[in-house]
Amino acid sequence: MAKNEIGAITWADLTVKDADQIRDFYKEVVGWNDAAVDMGGYNDYCMNSPGTEQTNAGICHARGENAGLPSMWLIYITVTDLDQSMESCKRKGGKILSGPREMPGHGRICVIQDPAGAFAALYQKHGE
């Protein structure tokens, strides 16, 4: 499945209190290298394959818009219409935990919890 295809898992990230410490953990354990992303006073990180700039995931501080997110790997699933997916989520017994919000230059996201208690983010890229 193509990375931006509807229904694809497009991204994964981890939001934690101390992203610097966890970045270093995954650099040592997995071998990733990192690229800092300026968040206005602190950095979050894109975690890349060894020796490349191929980004695999993000590690973020639990600050600002990410303050209420659970400390767990969160997958992002591409959807056709974020507003419609959010309505379907609520109608089917799920909850909207965060968002919707803009990811400048990329699209819009929200974080949901399904009726079983599992978390995921929904992503609609710009132009969809």
Rosetta blueprint (number, residue, H / E / L):
1 M L
2 A L
3 K L
4 N L
5 E L
6 I L
7 G L
8 A L
9 I E
10 T E
11 W E
12 A E
13 D E
14 L E
15 T E
16 V E
17 K L
18 D L
19 A H
20 D H
21 Q H
22 I H
23 R H
24 D H
25 F H
26 Y H
27 K H
28 E H
29 V H
30 V H
31 G L
32 W L
33 N E
34 D E
35 A E
36 A E
37 V E
38 D E
39 M L
40 G L
41 G L
42 Y L
43 N E
44 D E
45 Y E
46 C E
47 M E
48 N E
49 S L
50 P L
51 G L
52 T L
53 E L
54 Q L
55 T E
56 N E
57 A E
58 G E
59 I E
60 C E
61 H E
62 A L
63 R L
64 G H
65 E H
66 N H
67 A L
68 G L
69 L L
70 P L
71 S L
72 M L
73 W E
74 L E
75 I E
76 Y E
77 I E
78 T E
79 V L
80 T L
81 D L
82 L H
83 D H
84 Q H
85 S H
86 M H
87 E H
88 S H
89 C H
90 K H
91 R H
92 K L
93 G L
94 G L
95 K E
96 I E
97 L E
98 S E
99 G E
100 P E
101 R E
102 E E
103 M E
104 P L
105 G L
106 H L
107 G E
108 R E
109 I E
110 C E
111 V E
112 I E
113 Q E
114 D L
115 P L
116 A L
117 G L
118 A L
119 F E
120 A E
121 A E
122 L E
123 Y E
124 Q E
125 K E
126 H L
127 G L
128 E L
